[in-house]
């Protein structure tokens, strides 16, 4: 590939240490706990979630992140005052997604890694795009009437989710 | 009939390759992020739909969406495997020179992140991991090292991640590139040498008459003398052609000299006496008595290697022949030779001596390895009597032996024991006795403190040696 046309030559540019990503992850976990605290979450539950957040920080490639994200959503649903589109939920839409993305990146880099900022451009763009879609969904929820959903739509949604789950299981089994 | 066993063998071979490929990490594997994204996304959406809570659906939707998009991107990637390859480098390099290390990266456009180990600019070793965007490009890493020795300078271990790190290829251990950084040498003045007719050319005065410009004697003409050597002024003054005889000017011949550098690599000590008996090595303090890894440091071994390199360069520059003996490892002997290639060979051998350094109870300086009339330079920290005996025996056999003391100065006592000062005083006294013993046997001892001091002492030794030689031959 030496001196071939079309091959870009890259000099190592601006980097940040890997602990900046870990710091970001800690901030996200802390922010999730803070949001839940504003929702009236008891201190015991917050401590447990904080410990799970610590586990995410120490072992990113573990189910702890799924527990933290899932637990946050379930607790928000359980402790909610009835309005599904309140600021705490909107904050968690961003935070849980960010938790998922950042945990994935931290899991593949060992300690002492230098992170080049241009490496994060594509994930950041995708994050922004998907958040835009998610907030469009939120807008749609706000526009739709709050009446009970027809039964056939609920059944169709559950069937679609089941089909998706079966497809995913098939993919995971294939490896 | 023969195709069935072949097909079976092919299948076995394929299976074996598959197993090996999986063990080396050269395959795509799903990560926790994929499982988390699918389980969390589907789980939250299903949970929200079942319990009629939109909060769970709204939180789970972006996670599910990003996972599905990334999964589709990942499945749609080409079949080619990512490759990260370092371009070959020269095996030997000079210290302090800037090198450009180049690594070719060839990944599918669908791949997103590349974690690759790249060399550090000023530190030897495989380097640290860098997280870069995946793609098809070439990475340039400028590096500059001042430490001599052999080391792994590049090993592009790598891991490629798909979108959202749902799947990874690797980690793959890269092919290690080793390089030898030659020891540096300082410019020294011409050192003391014993004249001997070892060759036909050189810069040192030989005992033989020859054709140099230096006057040796004026004597009466004898049959065989050339007419161009006749000194007409002296001849006329002596009465020629009436009564006196014809006189001729006799000149010295030029000759090269042979120098043997005898290295005592059995010991590597630093300034702190407490570290001499420690098993772990602290950079810059030497490694104590034959332990620790053989990486160069600013201990006595490092000083010795640099001094030997400088002396070799000094003597080779003036046309002499220089050889090398490691008195701890005689098998690393390098026969005397001249020229720039010999300097390269010698510096390379010095690196090997530094790597193989280790304690042996008895230093070996075999007489047949030292050419007759060669000058021997013994480089040692002189911390045991055996090396002193070796130097003295060599001085009896060879014409000129110079001892170069590479013991670091100043020495610091062990602060953790009340006997530290006493132990240091004892070490210093023993060392002084050894140096005195060498001097009393006619072996001048040169303390290799730094280049400037060493150069001054060398110049003084050279002058003293010249006077001594002049006295001997008159």
Interface residues (C-beta under 8 A of the other chain):
Chain A: X1 X2 X7 X8 X9 X10 X11 X12 X15 X18 X61 X62 X63 X65 X66 X69 X70 X72 X73 X74 X76 X77 X80 X84 X85 X89 X92 X93 X96 X97 X100 X101 X103 X104 X105 X107 X108 X109 X110 X112 X113 X114 X115 X116 X118 X119 X121 X122 X123 X126 X127 X130 X131 X133 X134 X137 X138 X141 X149 X154 X157 X158 X161 X164 X165 X168 X171 X172 X175
Chain B: X29 X30 X31 X32 X33 X34 X35 X36 X37 X38 X39 X40 X42 X43 X44 X45 X46 X47 X48 X49 X50 X51 X52 X53 X54 X55 X56 X58 X59 X60 X61 X62 X63 X65 X66 X69 X70 X71 X87 X102 X104 X106 X112 X113 X114 X115 X118 X128 X129 X130 X131 X132 X133 X135 X136 X137 X138 X139 X140 X141 X159 X161 X163 X164 X165 X166 X168
